[in-house]
Amino acid sequence: MIPSLESFETKQQDTMILVAISQDFNVAWKDRDWYLHEQGLVYLDVELAEMLIQRGIARRVRR
């Protein structure tokens, strides 16, 4: 079973940025398989976030 977004960190770490997810999406990254929910907000690793932003799956949220 793939964990849902709610089971992951929602607090910012130094190497993470906040993004809004624009569509439901499965992603395998490093040691985790994630299921990201459309309209969810989550802090992601900068490299992963930038890749999803470039593909139109996420957008950066400014705070």
Secondary structure, DSSP 8 states (H G I E B T S, - for coil): ---BGGGS--S--TTEEEEEE-S-EEEEETTEEEEE-TT-EEEEEHHHHHHHHHTTSEEE---
